[in-house]
């Protein structure tokens, strides 16, 4: 099959697909490698709890009837 003409739209679409495939592979492989390291015990599980940083006092919460 011979391609006689690539218009700029097709070229941009091909480049976008290549970039998206590379980015998707990188993100997927980072997640897989993290899970493998977590399974082996090399990486430690992050205990990031968003609500630990929030301090609520009893005086802030009142029943306003």
MDTraj code that builds the backbone (N, CA, C; nanometers):
import mdtraj as md
import numpy as np

residues = "UNK UNK UNK UNK UNK UNK UNK UNK UNK UNK UNK UNK UNK UNK UNK UNK UNK UNK UNK UNK UNK UNK UNK UNK UNK UNK UNK UNK UNK UNK UNK UNK UNK UNK UNK UNK UNK UNK UNK UNK UNK UNK UNK UNK UNK UNK UNK UNK UNK UNK UNK UNK UNK UNK UNK UNK UNK UNK UNK UNK UNK UNK UNK UNK UNK".split()
xyz = np.array([
    [0.0849, -0.1165, 0.0000],
    [0.0000, 0.0000, 0.0000],
    [0.0900, 0.1235, 0.0000],
    [0.0625, 0.2127, -0.0902],
    [0.1412, 0.3345, -0.1022],
    [0.0596, 0.4536, -0.0546],
    [0.1183, 0.5297, 0.0373],
    [0.0543, 0.6514, 0.0821],
    [0.1085, 0.7652, -0.0031],
    [0.0213, 0.8282, -0.0780],
    [0.0664, 0.9329, -0.1671],
    [0.0642, 1.0697, -0.1017],
    [-0.0226, 1.0874, -0.0021],
    [-0.0378, 1.2215, 0.0534],
    [-0.0754, 1.2135, 0.2008],
    [-0.0004, 1.2803, 0.2843],
    [-0.0339, 1.2993, 0.4257],
    [-0.0685, 1.4453, 0.4444],
    [-0.1892, 1.4722, 0.4828],
    [-0.2219, 1.6112, 0.5117],
    [-0.1781, 1.6436, 0.6553],
    [-0.1680, 1.7722, 0.6900],
    [-0.1190, 1.8093, 0.8238],
    [-0.2059, 1.7542, 0.9375],
    [-0.3343, 1.7400, 0.9140],
    [-0.4226, 1.6856, 1.0173],
    [-0.3893, 1.5413, 1.0497],
    [-0.3613, 1.4622, 0.9484],
    [-0.3260, 1.3224, 0.9694],
    [-0.1901, 1.3104, 1.0380],
    [-0.0974, 1.3939, 0.9981],
    [0.0346, 1.3920, 1.0621],
    [0.0256, 1.4290, 1.2087],
    [-0.0553, 1.5297, 1.2407],
    [-0.0736, 1.5700, 1.3803],
    [-0.1415, 1.4589, 1.4596],
    [-0.2362, 1.3902, 1.3970],
    [-0.3060, 1.2811, 1.4645],
    [-0.2103, 1.1654, 1.4938],
    [-0.1221, 1.1361, 1.4013],
    [-0.0248, 1.0281, 1.4218],
    [0.0720, 1.0648, 1.5336],
    [0.1202, 1.1886, 1.5331],
    [0.2115, 1.2331, 1.6390],
    [0.1428, 1.2313, 1.7745],
    [0.0167, 1.2760, 1.7802],
    [-0.0585, 1.2754, 1.9054],
    [-0.0790, 1.1333, 1.9565],
    [-0.1065, 1.0401, 1.8673],
    [-0.1248, 0.9007, 1.9082],
    [0.0046, 0.8417, 1.9622],
    [0.1168, 0.8758, 1.9012],
    [0.2463, 0.8254, 1.9487],
    [0.2773, 0.8815, 2.0866],
    [0.2571, 1.0125, 2.1052],
    [0.2838, 1.0745, 2.2351],
    [0.1917, 1.0174, 2.3423],
    [0.0646, 0.9972, 2.3100],
    [-0.0294, 0.9414, 2.4072],
    [0.0075, 0.7980, 2.4439],
    [0.0523, 0.7207, 2.3469],
    [0.0919, 0.5825, 2.3749],
    [0.2146, 0.5783, 2.4657],
    [0.3117, 0.6646, 2.4394],
    [0.4318, 0.6681, 2.5225],
    [0.3977, 0.7123, 2.6644],
    [0.3162, 0.8177, 2.6781],
    [0.2774, 0.8661, 2.8108],
    [0.1967, 0.7606, 2.8866],
    [0.1053, 0.6934, 2.8187],
    [0.0275, 0.5881, 2.8825],
    [0.1138, 0.4723, 2.9285],
    [0.2112, 0.4352, 2.8477],
    [0.3024, 0.3272, 2.8854],
    [0.3856, 0.3653, 3.0069],
    [0.4344, 0.4887, 3.0099],
    [0.5167, 0.5333, 3.1229],
    [0.4353, 0.5333, 3.2521],
    [0.3137, 0.5881, 3.2472],
    [0.2308, 0.5923, 3.3681],
    [0.1900, 0.4521, 3.4131],
    [0.1580, 0.3646, 3.3181],
    [0.1199, 0.2288, 3.3524],
    [0.2372, 0.1533, 3.4128],
    [0.3560, 0.1697, 3.3549],
    [0.4715, 0.0958, 3.4052],
    [0.5146, 0.1463, 3.5430],
    [0.4986, 0.2778, 3.5698],
    [0.5324, 0.3285, 3.7026],
    [0.4409, 0.2673, 3.8080],
    [0.3127, 0.2533, 3.7759],
    [0.2174, 0.1946, 3.8697],
    [0.2489, 0.0471, 3.8931],
    [0.2813, -0.0243, 3.7885],
    [0.3133, -0.1669, 3.8013],
    [0.4420, -0.1852, 3.8812],
    [0.5427, -0.1042, 3.8529],
    [0.6694, -0.1161, 3.9262],
    [0.6507, -0.0823, 4.0739],
    [0.5664, 0.0164, 4.1049],
    [0.5397, 0.0500, 4.2446],
    [0.4723, -0.0672, 4.3157],
    [0.3768, -0.1322, 4.2494],
    [0.3084, -0.2459, 4.3114],
    [0.4021, -0.3643, 4.3289],
    [0.4919, -0.3855, 4.2358],
    [0.5888, -0.4941, 4.2493],
    [0.6849, -0.4652, 4.3645],
    [0.7335, -0.3409, 4.3736],
    [0.8228, -0.3044, 4.4837],
    [0.7505, -0.3138, 4.6171],
    [0.6221, -0.2786, 4.6193],
    [0.5431, -0.2884, 4.7414],
    [0.5268, -0.4347, 4.7825],
    [0.5081, -0.5221, 4.6847],
    [0.4931, -0.6651, 4.7114],
    [0.6235, -0.7242, 4.7648],
    [0.7352, -0.6852, 4.7069],
    [0.8648, -0.7362, 4.7510],
    [0.9037, -0.6773, 4.8863],
    [0.8639, -0.5545, 4.9103],
    [0.8957, -0.4908, 5.0363],
    [1.0001, -0.3809, 5.0235],
    [1.0346, -0.3463, 4.9016],
    [1.1338, -0.2404, 4.8797],
    [1.0715, -0.1042, 4.9076],
    [0.9524, -0.0815, 4.8571],
    [0.8842, 0.0471, 4.8757],
    [0.7884, 0.0363, 4.9936],
    [0.7734, 0.1446, 5.0641],
    [0.6801, 0.1483, 5.1770],
    [0.5516, 0.2147, 5.1329],
    [0.4406, 0.1643, 5.1828],
    [0.3117, 0.2205, 5.1467],
    [0.2955, 0.3569, 5.2117],
    [0.2533, 0.4536, 5.1320],
    [0.2323, 0.5889, 5.1824],
    [0.1052, 0.5927, 5.2648],
    [0.1135, 0.6560, 5.3817],
    [-0.0039, 0.6735, 5.4659],
    [-0.0458, 0.8196, 5.4635],
    [-0.0740, 0.8693, 5.3452],
    [-0.1181, 1.0070, 5.3309],
    [-0.2686, 1.0121, 5.3538],
    [-0.3056, 1.0652, 5.4666],
    [-0.4465, 1.0843, 5.4952],
    [-0.4721, 1.2340, 5.4960],
    [-0.5583, 1.2758, 5.4095],
    [-0.5844, 1.4182, 5.3928],
    [-0.6444, 1.4780, 5.5194],
    [-0.7226, 1.4018, 5.5903],
    [-0.7948, 1.4540, 5.7046],
    [-0.7101, 1.4632, 5.8311],
    [-0.5875, 1.4129, 5.8276],
    [-0.5007, 1.4256, 5.9446],
    [-0.4553, 1.5693, 5.9663],
    [-0.4486, 1.6472, 5.8602],
    [-0.4005, 1.7847, 5.8703],
    [-0.5091, 1.8818, 5.9162],
    [-0.6333, 1.8395, 5.9170],
    [-0.7437, 1.9282, 5.9511],
    [-0.7709, 1.9178, 6.1007],
    [-0.7649, 2.0315, 6.1676],
    [-0.7938, 2.0347, 6.3105],
    [-0.9278, 2.1046, 6.3324],
    [-1.0211, 2.0346, 6.3938],
    [-1.1528, 2.0906, 6.4220],
    [-1.1714, 2.0929, 6.5732],
    [-1.1998, 2.2084, 6.6248],
    [-1.2238, 2.2227, 6.7682],
    [-1.3722, 2.2084, 6.7949],
    [-1.4043, 2.1706, 6.9203],
    [-1.5450, 2.1587, 6.9555],
    [-1.6176, 2.2923, 6.9488],
    [-1.5445, 2.3996, 6.9744],
    [-1.6081, 2.5314, 6.9697],
    [-1.6419, 2.5714, 6.8266],
    [-1.5750, 2.5137, 6.7275],
    [-1.6044, 2.5437, 6.5886],
    [-1.7353, 2.4792, 6.5433],
    [-1.7669, 2.3645, 6.6022],
    [-1.8866, 2.2929, 6.5641],
    [-1.9923, 2.3140, 6.6729],
    [-2.0959, 2.3845, 6.6401],
    [-2.2023, 2.4127, 6.7374],
    [-2.3368, 2.3812, 6.6751],
    [-2.4266, 2.3411, 6.7588],
    [-2.5651, 2.3238, 6.7123],
    [-2.6342, 2.4583, 6.7152],
    [-2.6675, 2.5071, 6.6003],
    [-2.7346, 2.6372, 6.5924],
    [-2.8815, 2.6117, 6.5666],
    [-2.9574, 2.6089, 6.6741],
    [-3.1022, 2.5849, 6.6623],
    [-3.1797, 2.7128, 6.6657],
])
top = md.Topology()
chain = top.add_chain()
for i, resn in enumerate(residues, 1):
    res = top.add_residue(resn, chain, resSeq=i)
    for name in ("N", "CA", "C"):
        top.add_atom(name, md.element.get_by_symbol(name[0]), res)
traj = md.Trajectory(xyz[None], top)
